[in-house]
Amino acid sequence: MNKNTIIGALVGLVVGGLGGYTLGMSDGRAAAARGGPMGGALPPGMPPPGMGAPAPMPNPQALQAEAFQRIEINRKLTQTDPKARPAWVALGNDYFDTRQFQKAIEAYEQALALDPKDPDVLTDQGVMFQELGQYDKAIANFEKASKLAPTHVQSLFNIGVVQANGKKDPQKAAAAWKKVIELAPQSPQAQAARQALDQMGVK
């Protein structure tokens, strides 16, 4: 297993406004909202010690059905009011969760037309570009989000992920992850960055 393969198995992209990780993007933003294994969070449904029985796991099919229902509602809202930015963002998020990557990109584009300085939407759209193999566009989104919000470690971390897994450039990946550690040394993203750098043999 080469270093790039190891990194790919270790880290996933971070969703813009949620702060968790999605490994392989199988659970989309819903997984990120629960926190992934690299963020130091408890497994989904597991309460802190002393808090009683685990909460029941959500039904993935039910979540998908709800997402498709919301898509129809928000699609109609945006047709009625094309300037309804929250509806565009919600539409993008649900397209994201249902793995309709190009539609998510287009919905996020409408939201960004109404507010081009939203680092979370830029990051989420960047994840969608990455899913379609459009790595330069993904990195451009993450860099723009990072410039708009210098403390937005999600976007900076994602630059490293795409450089490592998409562009196959471990040096640029390491540079991005070192910045994450410098910027927010106690963050879950910094923890994941350290793990990736260790796998690369970079100190």
N, C-alpha and C positions, 0 to 999 in steps of 0.2 A: 504493500500500500504506500503510494508516494505521499509527499507532504500535502499536496493540494487535495488529495482524496481524504486524508485525515481531517483537514480543516473543514471540508464539505460535510463530513460526518459529525463534526463537533458543533458548528455554529449555523444558525439560520438567520434569516432577515428579521429585523425588528420592525414592527408596525408603528407608524408615526406617533399616534397619541396614546398608546396603550402600555408601552414599556415592557412587554413580555416578549417571548420568542416564539417563532413558528418554525418548527423543524420540518422541512420538506413541504411546508405550506398546506399540509393536509387538512388542518382545521381552521385555516384562515384567521381572521381577526378574533373569532370566538376563542381560539386557543390562546392567542396572545393576551386576551383579557383575563384569562385564568392564571397567566404566568407560566412560563415554561421551565424545564429542568435546569437551565443555566441561570435563571434569575434567582435561585435560592428559594423559590416558593415551594410550598407543600404541593404534593400531587393533587390534581383536581378532585374536589369533593372531600378532602381530608382536612378536618378542623385542627386548630392548634391543640396541644395537649390539654386535657381537662375540659374540653368544650363539647363532649358528648359524641354521639354517633356521626359517621360521615354523612354529608348531604347526598341525596341521590344524584347520580350522574345525569346530565341532560341527554335526552334522546336525540342523536344526530339527525335522524329523519325528520323529527318534529322541528328541530332548529332550521333545517333546510326548507321545510314547508313554510315556516314563518317568514324566512328570508324572501321566498318567492312571493308571498302575499304582500310584504312590505315593498318589494320591487314594483308591483302593479300599482300600489297606492302612490308611491313617490313618482312613478312615471307619469301618472295622471296629474299630480301636483305640478310637476315641471312643465307639462304641456299647458296647463292653465296659467301658471306664473313662471316663465322662464328665469326670473330673477330670484326664485325661491332657493337661495343658496343652501340652507340646511337640508332641503330635499335632495339636491344634487349630491351633497356629501353622503347622505344616508344611502342614496341610490348606488353611489360608488362603493360604499362599504358592503352592501349586500351583493353586488356583483362580484366583489372581492371574495366574499365568503362562499359564493356558489361557483367560484372558479371561472367566471366569465371575464377574463382578463382584459380583453379589448374594450368591452362595454364599460368596465370599471375605469379604464384610462379615459374614455370619452366623458364619463360622468364627472370624474375628478377635473377634467379639463374645463368643463362648464363652471364648476365651483371655483377653480383658479381664475377664470376670466372675471369673476365677480370679486375675488379677493386673492390676488397673486402672491400675497405675502404670508400664506398659511403654511408653516413648515410641516405640520402633520399631514395635510393633504398632499403636499409635494412628496413626502416620504412614502405615503401609501401608494401614490401613483408610481413612484420609482420602483417599489416592490413589484408592481404589475408589469412595468417594463422589463424588469429582470426575469420575471416568469416567462415572458415572450422571447427571451434571449436578446433583448435590445439593451445591452450592457452599457453602452455609452450614454444612452438617454437616462438610464437608471442612475448612473453616477452623476450626471448633470443635475438631476433632480435632487439627489442627496447633497451635492455641493451647494446648490442654491439654498436648500433648507438650512444647511449649516451656517452659511453666510448670513442669512436672515436672522437666525437664532443661534449664536455661538455656543450656547449651553445645550443645544439640542443634540445630545449624545447619540440618540437613535440613528439619526441620519449619518453621523460620522462613523458609527459602528458599521452601518450598512455599506459604506464605501469600501471598507476593508473586506466585507463578505464578497461583494461583487468583484473586487480586484482579485481576490484569492480564487473564487470558484468560477467566475465567468471569464475574466480577463487573463487568468493564470499568471498573475504578477504578484508573487509573494512579497516583494520588496515594498510595493505601494500598499499592499494590504497591511504589512507590519507597520508602516508609517502611520496609517489611519488608526490602527488599534493602539499605538503608543500615544497618539493624541487623545484618544478616549480615556486612557488610564491617567494621563496628565490632567485632563479636564475634570474628570469625575472619578477619582480613584476608588471610591466606595460603592460605586453604582454596579448593578447587575451586569451592565454592558462591559464595564472594566473587568469584572470577574471573568466573563466569557472571553474578552480580548486576551487576558493573561493566559487562559487555557490554550487559546489558539496559538499565541506566540510560543508557549512552551512546546507545543507539538511541532512548531517550525524550528525549534532550537534557537529562538531569538530571545535575547535578554534585554 
